[in-house]
Amino acid sequence: MSPLEGTRDFLSDLFNRQVLVLKCVYFLLMAAIVILWPQFTIHQKTLGLTEYQTGITSLAVSVLSICYPFFSGIAGDKVGNFRILMAIISMATGVIALLFTWIPSSAVQMAAASNVSDAAPANLSSESSIPSPNATVGEVDGSRQALTFWVYIVIRTSYGVCNGATFILFDAAVMANVQESGISFGYQRAWGTVGAVVSSYLSGVIVEKTGGFNEIFYASAALQMAAGILMLRVRIDYKVPAASLTKDLLLHCFKAEVLLFFGAIAAAGMFIGYIETFMYRYLFALGATPVLIGLTVTIGAPFEFVLTLITSYFTNLVGHPPIIVFGLLAYAVRYLGFSYLQDPWWVLPLEILESVANGLLFTSAIMYCTVLFPTETIASFRGVLGILYFGIGRLVGVIVGSEIRERLGHRITFRIWACTAVACATFYFLASSALKKSRSRHFSVNDMVQGREETKNNKGQSGIDNQAWDVYS
């Protein structure tokens, strides 16, 4: 596809009223989560939670992420037309977002004064607020900290489960539309990046201007509710319930290319798990402001938007595995850059690399699913992807990373992760290349003819140009 053809294809999709609702839902869902995501760990700090408790919270979310994606996907495939289920879960996520405003704080403010002896502690109210410009968090009420932690972890994990299930089901709905109608997945998902651009910047501005977090929780709840309402207009009535789901899952799970693919996604989840858990507190310790924290998402989002749009082009050109390898290497460079930061503002150039991970790696991974797996099981395998990326991968990243950080500190931990990312990318590249050569060596003329016929027959179902699969095979 030439650049001119790509532009025409993009404009045609942009003005396609049938898929407008998909773009709008992605915009609202990403805006709803990103307006909160950069501020979560700072919010925990202002509630009086320790860095160790931040790790425990992330660990709990990761453990649950091993379970709910699979069950969400199975429920979607068993129901078939899961539009109402998806909308209900999205609205429930909005309700849970409001509960963050009721978490009791265990932090104690020390009023700033010209003379330190004049500073006197004052208990914070239960409102989720950050210190004002003339106050700092000086102490933590030990008798209330346990209550704060347990209330927070219940609400945070509930939010994580519902939010994750919403994304899994909606991604599956879009993937089913990709296979049914031949639309571009990247063209739809890219508008979620636009939502992230807007909400991430607003997040930091709102927190800094209001001196509190409540307003961003209200905004997130409203966005999530609106997404749930629009989901009722998503068309997936053609998706029939899976008849023999267990057999279909086992049939596809143990193929060599699928196992390699799953391993690479788990590795990516491991890398992002540590970053999302500790990066913002690391930056905060270097002197980052709430606005800078919000900008870490905003700065990379325009690049992610472009990369998401052109993912189909690159996968058609070189195949899915090379794109995944490139994304893993981007994590290595990002980690290495973190390890040398002195001024927190220099994190912004590094955050451009996040667009490679989300815009290319994860988008290409979801598109790869539309090639590897049939429509009847697409929601279940989207759930498996969630387990590996947000569950097992993140869990390993948080546990291993936390242990290394406790012994060696943030900077050495970042360098160790950089080396690990290079090793994982190298292994996946070599294994994928070896599998490709092995298949080419044993590919008979009859197999080739049969494979080409299957490619033609499946082209309408895959939703993307199957040259990507031909390159890999």
Beta strands, then each sheet from edge to edge (+ up, - down):
strand 1: 107-111
strand 2: 121-123
strand 3: 135-140
sheet 1: 2+ 1- 3+
end
